[in-house]
Amino acid sequence: MNIYFSCSITGGRQDQMTYAAIVDTLIEKGHTVLTAHLASKDIMKAEQVVDPNEVYERDMSWVAACDVLIAEVSTPSHGVGYEIARAISLKKDVLCCYAQGKRVSKILTGNTEENCSIYQYPSADELLNFIDTYLMKMR
């Protein structure tokens, strides 16, 4: 399955280890993660040299090409919100995940779009299990 993984870059990288665990697990399960590079510790440095128009065109192309968008939304991010909205408008399946105890925008938690799910996770292990189950149901 082609997966667009969305996570905060400029909004903060405190959840980078969780991002890496998600991406690594998805790849181990045989999925193609179009945005695997976003989980890297060095993503800020790598993305500094890329033109903003290039980023927009590249990322919107990947959103259009994905089967599902999985977003870790514990850290607020304008870009992640934009990607989620774009995927929903394209009728892509969207899964938004956030750590228990984090405050998340009510625009996400109150979303009633049929193709959008939200999951509050108590631990990274439970998150990884939930994502695996979610994707198996899609197949």
N, CA, C and O atoms as CSV, one atom per row, in Angstrom:
chain,resi,resn,atom,element,x,y,z
A,1,MET,N,N,0.844,-1.175,0.000
A,1,MET,CA,C,0.000,0.000,0.000
A,1,MET,C,C,0.896,1.246,0.000
A,1,MET,O,O,1.915,1.274,0.689
A,2,ASN,N,N,0.523,2.265,-0.761
A,2,ASN,CA,C,1.254,3.531,-0.776
A,2,ASN,C,C,0.730,4.430,0.332
A,2,ASN,O,O,-0.452,4.769,0.370
A,3,ILE,N,N,1.619,4.805,1.222
A,3,ILE,CA,C,1.226,5.590,2.392
A,3,ILE,C,C,1.944,6.928,2.389
A,3,ILE,O,O,3.157,7.005,2.192
A,4,TYR,N,N,1.168,7.976,2.611
A,4,TYR,CA,C,1.737,9.301,2.834
A,4,TYR,C,C,1.755,9.487,4.338
A,4,TYR,O,O,0.702,9.582,4.970
A,5,PHE,N,N,2.939,9.538,4.910
A,5,PHE,CA,C,3.075,9.775,6.348
A,5,PHE,C,C,3.299,11.262,6.553
A,5,PHE,O,O,4.215,11.848,5.975
A,6,SER,N,N,2.464,11.863,7.375
A,6,SER,CA,C,2.521,13.299,7.624
A,6,SER,C,C,2.855,13.543,9.093
A,6,SER,O,O,2.295,12.908,9.986
A,7,CYS,N,N,3.786,14.483,9.327
A,7,CYS,CA,C,4.184,14.812,10.691
A,7,CYS,C,C,4.782,16.215,10.717
A,7,CYS,O,O,5.123,16.776,9.676
A,8,SER,N,N,4.902,16.760,11.893
A,8,SER,CA,C,5.451,18.097,12.056
A,8,SER,C,C,6.936,18.137,11.696
A,8,SER,O,O,7.708,17.256,12.074
A,9,ILE,N,N,7.311,19.166,10.968
A,9,ILE,CA,C,8.728,19.413,10.684
A,9,ILE,C,C,9.118,20.722,11.358
A,9,ILE,O,O,9.865,20.722,12.337
A,10,THR,N,N,8.618,21.831,10.840
A,10,THR,CA,C,9.008,23.126,11.403
A,10,THR,C,C,8.264,23.455,12.691
A,10,THR,O,O,8.707,24.317,13.450
A,11,GLY,N,N,7.151,22.792,12.950
A,11,GLY,CA,C,6.386,23.043,14.175
A,11,GLY,C,C,7.017,22.445,15.422
A,11,GLY,O,O,6.628,22.790,16.538
A,12,GLY,N,N,7.979,21.558,15.248
A,12,GLY,CA,C,8.647,20.910,16.375
A,12,GLY,C,C,8.918,19.452,16.073
A,12,GLY,O,O,8.118,18.788,15.413
A,13,ARG,N,N,10.035,18.955,16.551
A,13,ARG,CA,C,10.459,17.581,16.255
A,13,ARG,C,C,10.536,16.712,17.504
A,13,ARG,O,O,11.215,15.685,17.491
A,14,GLN,N,N,9.857,17.098,18.584
A,14,GLN,CA,C,9.947,16.345,19.828
A,14,GLN,C,C,9.393,14.920,19.710
A,14,GLN,O,O,9.697,14.075,20.552
A,15,ASP,N,N,8.595,14.643,18.693
A,15,ASP,CA,C,8.026,13.306,18.511
A,15,ASP,C,C,8.743,12.509,17.419
A,15,ASP,O,O,8.200,11.526,16.914
A,16,GLN,N,N,9.950,12.923,17.055
A,16,GLN,CA,C,10.679,12.303,15.960
A,16,GLN,C,C,10.883,10.810,16.163
A,16,GLN,O,O,10.828,10.049,15.197
A,17,MET,N,N,11.116,10.374,17.384
A,17,MET,CA,C,11.311,8.931,17.626
A,17,MET,C,C,10.032,8.155,17.317
A,17,MET,O,O,10.093,7.038,16.803
A,18,THR,N,N,8.890,8.736,17.624
A,18,THR,CA,C,7.615,8.095,17.294
A,18,THR,C,C,7.434,8.057,15.785
A,18,THR,O,O,6.996,7.047,15.233
A,19,TYR,N,N,7.775,9.170,15.108
A,19,TYR,CA,C,7.680,9.201,13.643
A,19,TYR,C,C,8.521,8.079,13.030
A,19,TYR,O,O,8.068,7.360,12.138
A,20,ALA,N,N,9.743,7.946,13.523
A,20,ALA,CA,C,10.656,6.922,12.997
A,20,ALA,C,C,10.095,5.515,13.235
A,20,ALA,O,O,10.181,4.654,12.358
A,21,ALA,N,N,9.526,5.286,14.409
A,21,ALA,CA,C,8.954,3.968,14.713
A,21,ALA,C,C,7.789,3.650,13.775
A,21,ALA,O,O,7.655,2.518,13.309
A,22,ILE,N,N,6.953,4.643,13.500
A,22,ILE,CA,C,5.825,4.437,12.593
A,22,ILE,C,C,6.336,4.077,11.201
A,22,ILE,O,O,5.922,3.072,10.622
A,23,VAL,N,N,7.228,4.892,10.673
A,23,VAL,CA,C,7.746,4.669,9.319
A,23,VAL,C,C,8.472,3.338,9.220
A,23,VAL,O,O,8.250,2.585,8.272
A,24,ASP,N,N,9.336,3.034,10.184
A,24,ASP,CA,C,10.069,1.764,10.165
A,24,ASP,C,C,9.114,0.579,10.169
A,24,ASP,O,O,9.319,-0.387,9.434
A,25,THR,N,N,8.077,0.645,10.988
A,25,THR,CA,C,7.110,-0.451,11.073
A,25,THR,C,C,6.334,-0.597,9.773
A,25,THR,O,O,6.107,-1.713,9.306
A,26,LEU,N,N,5.929,0.520,9.190
A,26,LEU,CA,C,5.196,0.457,7.926
A,26,LEU,C,C,6.042,-0.189,6.837
A,26,LEU,O,O,5.555,-1.022,6.073
A,27,ILE,N,N,7.297,0.195,6.772
A,27,ILE,CA,C,8.197,-0.375,5.764
A,27,ILE,C,C,8.420,-1.864,6.029
A,27,ILE,O,O,8.403,-2.671,5.100
A,28,GLU,N,N,8.630,-2.228,7.303
A,28,GLU,CA,C,8.803,-3.654,7.658
A,28,GLU,C,C,7.598,-4.484,7.248
A,28,GLU,O,O,7.738,-5.657,6.904
A,29,LYS,N,N,6.407,-3.878,7.284
A,29,LYS,CA,C,5.171,-4.587,6.929
A,29,LYS,C,C,4.951,-4.630,5.418
A,29,LYS,O,O,3.943,-5.160,4.950
A,30,GLY,N,N,5.898,-4.068,4.651
A,30,GLY,CA,C,5.830,-4.154,3.208
A,30,GLY,C,C,5.165,-2.981,2.507
A,30,GLY,O,O,4.938,-3.035,1.298
A,31,HIS,N,N,4.852,-1.930,3.239
A,31,HIS,CA,C,4.221,-0.760,2.639
A,31,HIS,C,C,5.276,0.153,2.023
A,31,HIS,O,O,6.440,0.135,2.423
A,32,THR,N,N,4.859,0.936,1.063
A,32,THR,CA,C,5.701,1.987,0.489
A,32,THR,C,C,5.325,3.285,1.188
A,32,THR,O,O,4.179,3.728,1.116
A,33,VAL,N,N,6.286,3.887,1.859
A,33,VAL,CA,C,6.039,5.152,2.561
A,33,VAL,C,C,6.656,6.253,1.703
A,33,VAL,O,O,7.873,6.432,1.671
A,34,LEU,N,N,5.795,6.977,1.016
A,34,LEU,CA,C,6.240,7.994,0.067
A,34,LEU,C,C,7.050,9.099,0.746
A,34,LEU,O,O,7.873,9.755,0.107
A,35,THR,N,N,6.817,9.295,2.018
A,35,THR,CA,C,7.455,10.385,2.766
A,35,THR,C,C,8.311,9.853,3.916
A,35,THR,O,O,8.400,10.481,4.971
A,36,ALA,N,N,8.927,8.718,3.713
A,36,ALA,CA,C,9.741,8.103,4.781
A,36,ALA,C,C,10.816,9.050,5.289
A,36,ALA,O,O,11.173,9.008,6.466
A,37,HIS,N,N,11.330,9.897,4.421
A,37,HIS,CA,C,12.394,10.831,4.810
A,37,HIS,C,C,11.968,11.797,5.915
A,37,HIS,O,O,12.821,12.349,6.611
A,38,LEU,N,N,10.660,12.009,6.085
A,38,LEU,CA,C,10.182,12.945,7.114
A,38,LEU,C,C,10.468,12.465,8.528
A,38,LEU,O,O,10.477,13.269,9.460
A,39,ALA,N,N,10.700,11.178,8.703
A,39,ALA,CA,C,10.983,10.633,10.030
A,39,ALA,C,C,12.448,10.784,10.421
A,39,ALA,O,O,12.821,10.504,11.560
A,40,SER,N,N,13.266,11.221,9.492
A,40,SER,CA,C,14.701,11.351,9.729
A,40,SER,C,C,15.019,12.458,10.736
A,40,SER,O,O,14.340,13.484,10.789
A,41,LYS,N,N,16.057,12.229,11.525
A,41,LYS,CA,C,16.528,13.255,12.467
A,41,LYS,C,C,17.022,14.491,11.741
A,41,LYS,O,O,16.952,15.598,12.275
A,42,ASP,N,N,17.522,14.309,10.524
A,42,ASP,CA,C,18.150,15.395,9.767
A,42,ASP,C,C,17.229,16.037,8.731
A,42,ASP,O,O,17.705,16.705,7.814
A,43,ILE,N,N,15.931,15.846,8.865
A,43,ILE,CA,C,15.008,16.353,7.850
A,43,ILE,C,C,15.060,17.871,7.712
A,43,ILE,O,O,14.925,18.386,6.602
A,44,MET,N,N,15.249,18.591,8.800
A,44,MET,CA,C,15.291,20.057,8.732
A,44,MET,C,C,16.430,20.516,7.824
A,44,MET,O,O,16.260,21.408,6.994
A,45,LYS,N,N,17.580,19.896,7.996
A,45,LYS,CA,C,18.743,20.239,7.181
A,45,LYS,C,C,18.501,19.870,5.715
A,45,LYS,O,O,18.822,20.648,4.816
A,46,ALA,N,N,17.946,18.708,5.480
A,46,ALA,CA,C,17.707,18.236,4.118
A,46,ALA,C,C,16.675,19.107,3.393
A,46,ALA,O,O,16.840,19.398,2.208
A,47,GLU,N,N,15.631,19.517,4.082
A,47,GLU,CA,C,14.567,20.293,3.453
A,47,GLU,C,C,14.926,21.765,3.272
A,47,GLU,O,O,14.272,22.459,2.494
A,48,GLN,N,N,15.951,22.259,3.973
A,48,GLN,CA,C,16.358,23.661,3.843
A,48,GLN,C,C,16.763,24.011,2.420
A,48,GLN,O,O,16.557,25.141,1.978
A,49,VAL,N,N,17.327,23.072,1.712
A,49,VAL,CA,C,17.836,23.341,0.371
A,49,VAL,C,C,16.780,23.162,-0.721
A,49,VAL,O,O,17.049,23.437,-1.891
A,50,VAL,N,N,15.598,22.709,-0.353
A,50,VAL,CA,C,14.545,22.469,-1.332
A,50,VAL,C,C,13.651,23.713,-1.419
A,50,VAL,O,O,13.209,24.250,-0.404
A,51,ASP,N,N,13.401,24.146,-2.633
A,51,ASP,CA,C,12.563,25.305,-2.900
A,51,ASP,C,C,11.129,25.050,-2.409
A,51,ASP,O,O,10.609,23.954,-2.616
A,52,PRO,N,N,10.474,26.032,-1.764
A,52,PRO,CA,C,9.111,25.845,-1.274
A,52,PRO,C,C,8.128,25.386,-2.357
A,52,PRO,O,O,7.256,24.560,-2.087
A,53,ASN,N,N,8.262,25.911,-3.573
A,53,ASN,CA,C,7.361,25.473,-4.655
A,53,ASN,C,C,7.573,24.000,-4.983
A,53,ASN,O,O,6.622,23.271,-5.264
A,54,GLU,N,N,8.826,23.576,-4.942
A,54,GLU,CA,C,9.153,22.163,-5.173
A,54,GLU,C,C,8.511,21.281,-4.103
A,54,GLU,O,O,7.939,20.234,-4.408
A,55,VAL,N,N,8.613,21.715,-2.850
A,55,VAL,CA,C,8.019,20.958,-1.741
A,55,VAL,C,C,6.512,20.836,-1.955
A,55,VAL,O,O,5.946,19.751,-1.824
A,56,TYR,N,N,5.877,21.941,-2.279
A,56,TYR,CA,C,4.423,21.923,-2.483
A,56,TYR,C,C,4.041,20.965,-3.606
A,56,TYR,O,O,3.190,20.094,-3.421
A,57,GLU,N,N,4.663,21.122,-4.758
A,57,GLU,CA,C,4.333,20.274,-5.915
A,57,GLU,C,C,4.609,18.795,-5.623
A,57,GLU,O,O,3.802,17.925,-5.951
A,58,ARG,N,N,5.747,18.530,-5.009
A,58,ARG,CA,C,6.136,17.151,-4.678
A,58,ARG,C,C,5.135,16.545,-3.698
A,58,ARG,O,O,4.629,15.445,-3.922
A,59,ASP,N,N,4.854,17.259,-2.623
A,59,ASP,CA,C,3.994,16.702,-1.587
A,59,ASP,C,C,2.548,16.539,-2.048
A,59,ASP,O,O,1.903,15.545,-1.713
A,60,MET,N,N,2.034,17.497,-2.808
A,60,MET,CA,C,0.660,17.367,-3.317
A,60,MET,C,C,0.562,16.209,-4.315
A,60,MET,O,O,-0.468,15.540,-4.399
A,61,SER,N,N,1.628,15.982,-5.060
A,61,SER,CA,C,1.670,14.842,-5.973
A,61,SER,C,C,1.629,13.529,-5.187
A,61,SER,O,O,0.921,12.593,-5.558
A,62,TRP,N,N,2.398,13.479,-4.097
A,62,TRP,CA,C,2.394,12.272,-3.260
A,62,TRP,C,C,1.045,12.052,-2.574
A,62,TRP,O,O,0.589,10.915,-2.458
A,63,VAL,N,N,0.409,13.126,-2.122
A,63,VAL,CA,C,-0.921,12.981,-1.504
A,63,VAL,C,C,-1.883,12.389,-2.540
A,63,VAL,O,O,-2.666,11.492,-2.226
A,64,ALA,N,N,-1.817,12.890,-3.759
A,64,ALA,CA,C,-2.698,12.384,-4.815
A,64,ALA,C,C,-2.409,10.917,-5.137
A,64,ALA,O,O,-3.315,10.178,-5.523
A,65,ALA,N,N,-1.155,10.494,-4.981
A,65,ALA,CA,C,-0.753,9.131,-5.338
A,65,ALA,C,C,-0.943,8.116,-4.214
A,65,ALA,O,O,-0.867,6.913,-4.462
A,66,CYS,N,N,-1.184,8.563,-3.011
A,66,CYS,CA,C,-1.241,7.620,-1.880
A,66,CYS,C,C,-2.579,6.898,-1.808
A,66,CYS,O,O,-3.589,7.357,-2.342
A,67,ASP,N,N,-2.555,5.755,-1.132
A,67,ASP,CA,C,-3.783,5.031,-0.830
A,67,ASP,C,C,-4.385,5.514,0.480
A,67,ASP,O,O,-5.603,5.519,0.660
A,68,VAL,N,N,-3.513,5.916,1.385
A,68,VAL,CA,C,-3.947,6.380,2.700
A,68,VAL,C,C,-2.929,7.394,3.217
A,68,VAL,O,O,-1.732,7.279,2.951
A,69,LEU,N,N,-3.417,8.385,3.956
A,69,LEU,CA,C,-2.548,9.339,4.632
A,69,LEU,C,C,-2.630,9.055,6.122
A,69,LEU,O,O,-3.716,9.034,6.702
A,70,ILE,N,N,-1.479,8.838,6.735
A,70,ILE,CA,C,-1.397,8.652,8.182
A,70,ILE,C,C,-0.671,9.860,8.745
A,70,ILE,O,O,0.465,10.136,8.362
A,71,ALA,N,N,-1.316,10.581,9.651
A,71,ALA,CA,C,-0.741,11.793,10.224
A,71,ALA,C,C,-0.582,11.642,11.728
A,71,ALA,O,O,-1.523,11.275,12.431
A,72,GLU,N,N,0.623,11.929,12.212
A,72,GLU,CA,C,0.857,12.010,13.657
A,72,GLU,C,C,0.667,13.486,13.982
A,72,GLU,O,O,1.453,14.323,13.538
A,73,VAL,N,N,-0.369,13.816,14.755
A,73,VAL,CA,C,-0.781,15.202,14.961
A,73,VAL,C,C,-0.576,15.713,16.385
A,73,VAL,O,O,-1.184,16.711,16.773
A,74,SER,N,N,0.261,15.053,17.160
A,74,SER,CA,C,0.514,15.492,18.537
A,74,SER,C,C,1.132,16.884,18.591
A,74,SER,O,O,0.865,17.650,19.517
A,75,THR,N,N,1.956,17.210,17.601
A,75,THR,CA,C,2.587,18.529,17.508
A,75,THR,C,C,1.886,19.314,16.409
A,75,THR,O,O,1.885,18.888,15.254
A,76,PRO,N,N,1.291,20.452,16.749
A,76,PRO,CA,C,0.571,21.234,15.740
A,76,PRO,C,C,1.469,21.623,14.561
A,76,PRO,O,O,2.647,21.935,14.736
A,77,SER,N,N,0.885,21.595,13.356
A,77,SER,CA,C,1.625,21.919,12.144
A,77,SER,C,C,0.658,22.388,11.067
A,77,SER,O,O,-0.306,21.695,10.744
A,78,HIS,N,N,0.919,23.563,10.517
A,78,HIS,CA,C,0.093,24.066,9.421
A,78,HIS,C,C,0.151,23.113,8.233
A,78,HIS,O,O,-0.874,22.811,7.622
A,79,GLY,N,N,1.352,22.639,7.907
A,79,GLY,CA,C,1.524,21.760,6.762
A,79,GLY,C,C,0.753,20.460,6.902
A,79,GLY,O,O,0.119,20.003,5.951
A,80,VAL,N,N,0.807,19.866,8.082
A,80,VAL,CA,C,0.085,18.611,8.316
A,80,VAL,C,C,-1.419,18.837,8.147
A,80,VAL,O,O,-2.105,18.030,7.520
A,81,GLY,N,N,-1.919,19.920,8.699
A,81,GLY,CA,C,-3.341,20.234,8.550
A,81,GLY,C,C,-3.732,20.392,7.092
A,81,GLY,O,O,-4.787,19.920,6.667
A,82,TYR,N,N,-2.884,21.053,6.333
A,82,TYR,CA,C,-3.137,21.247,4.912
A,82,TYR,C,C,-3.163,19.906,4.185
A,82,TYR,O,O,-4.047,19.655,3.366
A,83,GLU,N,N,-2.192,19.050,4.486
A,83,GLU,CA,C,-2.120,17.733,3.842
A,83,GLU,C,C,-3.347,16.888,4.179
A,83,GLU,O,O,-3.886,16.198,3.314
A,84,ILE,N,N,-3.781,16.940,5.424
A,84,ILE,CA,C,-4.974,16.191,5.836
A,84,ILE,C,C,-6.192,16.671,5.051
A,84,ILE,O,O,-6.945,15.863,4.506
A,85,ALA,N,N,-6.380,17.995,4.996
A,85,ALA,CA,C,-7.531,18.544,4.279
A,85,ALA,C,C,-7.493,18.178,2.797
A,85,ALA,O,O,-8.521,17.849,2.205
A,86,ARG,N,N,-6.315,18.235,2.210
A,86,ARG,CA,C,-6.177,17.885,0.792
A,86,ARG,C,C,-6.530,16.414,0.566
A,86,ARG,O,O,-7.259,16.082,-0.369
A,87,ALA,N,N,-6.013,15.541,1.420
A,87,ALA,CA,C,-6.304,14.112,1.278
A,87,ALA,C,C,-7.801,13.830,1.438
A,87,ALA,O,O,-8.371,13.046,0.679
A,88,ILE,N,N,-8.427,14.461,2.414
A,88,ILE,CA,C,-9.874,14.277,2.610
A,88,ILE,C,C,-10.630,14.731,1.367
A,88,ILE,O,O,-11.558,14.057,0.921
A,89,SER,N,N,-10.233,15.878,0.805
A,89,SER,CA,C,-10.927,16.396,-0.383
A,89,SER,C,C,-10.750,15.478,-1.589
A,89,SER,O,O,-11.605,15.442,-2.474
A,90,LEU,N,N,-9.648,14.739,-1.626
A,90,LEU,CA,C,-9.398,13.784,-2.709
A,90,LEU,C,C,-10.019,12.412,-2.423
A,90,LEU,O,O,-9.834,11.465,-3.187
A,91,LYS,N,N,-10.752,12.322,-1.319
A,91,LYS,CA,C,-11.425,11.078,-0.903
A,91,LYS,C,C,-10.443,9.968,-0.536
A,91,LYS,O,O,-10.746,8.783,-0.675
A,92,LYS,N,N,-9.263,10.370,-0.065
A,92,LYS,CA,C,-8.281,9.413,0.440
A,92,LYS,C,C,-8.672,9.047,1.869
A,92,LYS,O,O,-9.270,9.855,2.579
A,93,ASP,N,N,-8.337,7.840,2.286
A,93,ASP,CA,C,-8.516,7.487,3.685
A,93,ASP,C,C,-7.445,8.200,4.497
A,93,ASP,O,O,-6.281,8.252,4.100
A,94,VAL,N,N,-7.851,8.748,5.634
A,94,VAL,CA,C,-6.954,9.520,6.490
A,94,VAL,C,C,-7.070,9.001,7.921
A,94,VAL,O,O,-8.168,8.826,8.451
A,95,LEU,N,N,-5.916,8.760,8.529
A,95,LEU,CA,C,-5.850,8.378,9.937
A,95,LEU,C,C,-4.988,9.400,10.662
A,95,LEU,O,O,-3.806,9.557,10.356
A,96,CYS,N,N,-5.589,10.096,11.629
A,96,CYS,CA,C,-4.866,11.061,12.459
A,96,CYS,C,C,-4.655,10.439,13.831
A,96,CYS,O,O,-5.602,9.964,14.458
A,97,CYS,N,N,-3.412,10.445,14.295
A,97,CYS,CA,C,-3.056,9.840,15.581
A,97,CYS,C,C,-2.406,10.890,16.472
A,97,CYS,O,O,-1.659,11.746,15.999
A,98,TYR,N,N,-2.698,10.815,17.753
A,98,TYR,CA,C,-2.028,11.717,18.685
A,98,TYR,C,C,-1.885,11.060,20.052
A,98,TYR,O,O,-2.685,10.212,20.445
A,99,ALA,N,N,-0.846,11.478,20.760
A,99,ALA,CA,C,-0.533,10.896,22.068
A,99,ALA,C,C,-1.542,11.354,23.113
A,99,ALA,O,O,-1.963,12.510,23.134
A,100,GLN,N,N,-1.917,10.420,23.975
A,100,GLN,CA,C,-2.814,10.714,25.078
A,100,GLN,C,C,-2.268,11.887,25.890
A,100,GLN,O,O,-1.074,11.949,26.184
A,101,GLY,N,N,-3.146,12.806,26.245
A,101,GLY,CA,C,-2.731,13.952,27.035
A,101,GLY,C,C,-2.357,15.171,26.211
A,101,GLY,O,O,-2.196,16.259,26.763
A,102,LYS,N,N,-2.216,15.013,24.901
A,102,LYS,CA,C,-1.895,16.140,24.022
A,102,LYS,C,C,-3.181,16.868,23.640
A,102,LYS,O,O,-4.231,16.247,23.473
A,103,ARG,N,N,-3.090,18.168,23.507
A,103,ARG,CA,C,-4.233,18.960,23.049
A,103,ARG,C,C,-4.183,19.033,21.532
A,103,ARG,O,O,-3.183,19.442,20.942
A,104,VAL,N,N,-5.276,18.630,20.922
A,104,VAL,CA,C,-5.358,18.593,19.471
A,104,VAL,C,C,-6.536,19.461,19.039
A,104,VAL,O,O,-7.556,19.525,19.724
A,105,SER,N,N,-6.388,20.112,17.919
A,105,SER,CA,C,-7.421,20.989,17.391
A,105,SER,C,C,-8.775,20.288,17.300
A,105,SER,O,O,-8.870,19.134,16.884
A,106,LYS,N,N,-9.805,21.007,17.696
A,106,LYS,CA,C,-11.160,20.453,17.620
A,106,LYS,C,C,-11.610,20.248,16.177
A,106,LYS,O,O,-12.544,19.485,15.927
A,107,ILE,N,N,-10.968,20.910,15.233
A,107,ILE,CA,C,-11.303,20.693,13.825
A,107,ILE,C,C,-10.962,19.246,13.433
A,107,ILE,O,O,-11.583,18.682,12.533
A,108,LEU,N,N,-9.971,18.650,14.116
A,108,LEU,CA,C,-9.632,17.245,13.881
A,108,LEU,C,C,-10.496,16.323,14.731
A,108,LEU,O,O,-11.101,15.384,14.214
A,109,THR,N,N,-10.556,16.587,16.030
A,109,THR,CA,C,-11.293,15.678,16.917
A,109,THR,C,C,-12.793,15.693,16.633
A,109,THR,O,O,-13.490,14.728,16.946
A,110,GLY,N,N,-13.295,16.777,16.046
A,110,GLY,CA,C,-14.715,16.855,15.728
A,110,GLY,C,C,-15.044,16.467,14.293
A,110,GLY,O,O,-16.202,16.537,13.882
A,111,ASN,N,N,-14.047,16.063,13.537
A,111,ASN,CA,C,-14.241,15.737,12.130
A,111,ASN,C,C,-15.177,14.548,11.970
A,111,ASN,O,O,-14.999,13.514,12.614
A,112,THR,N,N,-16.167,14.702,11.113
A,112,THR,CA,C,-17.128,13.615,10.865
A,112,THR,C,C,-17.049,13.088,9.425
A,112,THR,O,O,-17.913,12.327,8.991
A,113,GLU,N,N,-16.014,13.494,8.694
A,113,GLU,CA,C,-15.854,12.988,7.328
A,113,GLU,C,C,-15.724,11.467,7.374
A,113,GLU,O,O,-15.016,10.918,8.218
A,114,GLU,N,N,-16.408,10.804,6.469
A,114,GLU,CA,C,-16.432,9.344,6.423
A,114,GLU,C,C,-15.042,8.728,6.250
A,114,GLU,O,O,-14.769,7.652,6.780
A,115,ASN,N,N,-14.166,9.408,5.511
A,115,ASN,CA,C,-12.855,8.854,5.199
A,115,ASN,C,C,-11.765,9.311,6.171
A,115,ASN,O,O,-10.577,9.127,5.903
A,116,CYS,N,N,-12.165,9.906,7.299
A,116,CYS,CA,C,-11.179,10.393,8.272
A,116,CYS,C,C,-11.415,9.761,9.639
A,116,CYS,O,O,-12.522,9.818,10.175
A,117,SER,N,N,-10.372,9.161,10.197
A,117,SER,CA,C,-10.435,8.559,11.526
A,117,SER,C,C,-9.410,9.236,12.417
A,117,SER,O,O,-8.378,9.714,11.944
A,118,ILE,N,N,-9.701,9.272,13.707
A,118,ILE,CA,C,-8.747,9.839,14.661
A,118,ILE,C,C,-8.554,8.843,15.792
A,118,ILE,O,O,-9.503,8.202,16.245
A,119,TYR,N,N,-7.307,8.721,16.241
A,119,TYR,CA,C,-6.968,7.755,17.285
A,119,TYR,C,C,-6.033,8.392,18.294
A,119,TYR,O,O,-4.963,8.893,17.948
A,120,GLN,N,N,-6.456,8.362,19.540
A,120,GLN,CA,C,-5.618,8.844,20.643
A,120,GLN,C,C,-4.923,7.626,21.238
A,120,GLN,O,O,-5.581,6.692,21.697
A,121,TYR,N,N,-3.594,7.637,21.231
A,121,TYR,CA,C,-2.865,6.453,21.664
A,121,TYR,C,C,-2.185,6.654,23.021
A,121,TYR,O,O,-1.641,7.720,23.311
A,122,PRO,N,N,-2.231,5.586,23.855
A,122,PRO,CA,C,-1.601,5.659,25.172
A,122,PRO,C,C,-0.097,5.364,25.153
A,122,PRO,O,O,0.624,5.776,26.061
A,123,SER,N,N,0.381,4.650,24.120
A,123,SER,CA,C,1.803,4.306,24.018
A,123,SER,C,C,2.150,4.077,22.554
A,123,SER,O,O,1.276,3.804,21.732
A,124,ALA,N,N,3.426,4.192,22.242
A,124,ALA,CA,C,3.869,3.975,20.864
A,124,ALA,C,C,3.561,2.556,20.399
A,124,ALA,O,O,3.166,2.353,19.251
A,125,ASP,N,N,3.737,1.577,21.279
A,125,ASP,CA,C,3.440,0.192,20.901
A,125,ASP,C,C,1.975,0.021,20.516
A,125,ASP,O,O,1.658,-0.635,19.524
A,126,GLU,N,N,1.089,0.613,21.303
A,126,GLU,CA,C,-0.338,0.507,20.986
A,126,GLU,C,C,-0.671,1.235,19.692
A,126,GLU,O,O,-1.539,0.800,18.935
A,127,LEU,N,N,0.016,2.334,19.439
A,127,LEU,CA,C,-0.179,3.056,18.189
A,127,LEU,C,C,0.202,2.180,17.004
A,127,LEU,O,O,-0.548,2.086,16.032
A,128,LEU,N,N,1.357,1.542,17.080
A,128,LEU,CA,C,1.821,0.701,15.980
A,128,LEU,C,C,0.864,-0.454,15.731
A,128,LEU,O,O,0.596,-0.800,14.580
A,129,ASN,N,N,0.347,-1.054,16.797
A,129,ASN,CA,C,-0.638,-2.133,16.655
A,129,ASN,C,C,-1.920,-1.620,16.016
A,129,ASN,O,O,-2.503,-2.285,15.159
A,130,PHE,N,N,-2.359,-0.435,16.437
A,130,PHE,CA,C,-3.586,0.128,15.887
A,130,PHE,C,C,-3.433,0.407,14.389
A,130,PHE,O,O,-4.320,0.080,13.600
A,131,ILE,N,N,-2.315,1.008,14.005
A,131,ILE,CA,C,-2.080,1.304,12.585
A,131,ILE,C,C,-2.090,0.023,11.763
A,131,ILE,O,O,-2.671,-0.016,10.678
A,132,ASP,N,N,-1.452,-1.020,12.274
A,132,ASP,CA,C,-1.416,-2.297,11.560
A,132,ASP,C,C,-2.832,-2.843,11.368
A,132,ASP,O,O,-3.183,-3.283,10.274
A,133,THR,N,N,-3.634,-2.815,12.412
A,133,THR,CA,C,-5.020,-3.291,12.339
A,133,THR,C,C,-5.832,-2.431,11.376
A,133,THR,O,O,-6.593,-2.959,10.565
A,134,TYR,N,N,-5.679,-1.130,11.456
A,134,TYR,CA,C,-6.373,-0.186,10.583
A,134,TYR,C,C,-6.081,-0.505,9.110
A,134,TYR,O,O,-6.995,-0.564,8.287
A,135,LEU,N,N,-4.803,-0.708,8.790
A,135,LEU,CA,C,-4.425,-0.979,7.406
A,135,LEU,C,C,-4.905,-2.353,6.945
A,135,LEU,O,O,-5.285,-2.516,5.785
A,136,MET,N,N,-4.891,-3.338,7.833
A,136,MET,CA,C,-5.381,-4.671,7.459
A,136,MET,C,C,-6.859,-4.624,7.099
A,136,MET,O,O,-7.298,-5.326,6.188
A,137,LYS,N,N,-7.635,-3.798,7.809
A,137,LYS,CA,C,-9.061,-3.669,7.510
A,137,LYS,C,C,-9.304,-3.021,6.150
A,137,LYS,O,O,-10.341,-3.247,5.526
A,138,MET,N,N,-8.343,-2.213,5.692
A,138,MET,CA,C,-8.478,-1.544,4.413
A,138,MET,C,C,-8.251,-2.492,3.228
A,138,MET,O,O,-8.780,-2.274,2.138
A,139,ARG,N,N,-7.478,-3.522,3.451
A,139,ARG,CA,C,-7.101,-4.422,2.339
A,139,ARG,C,C,-8.256,-5.222,1.836
A,139,ARG,O,O,-8.099,-6.018,0.910
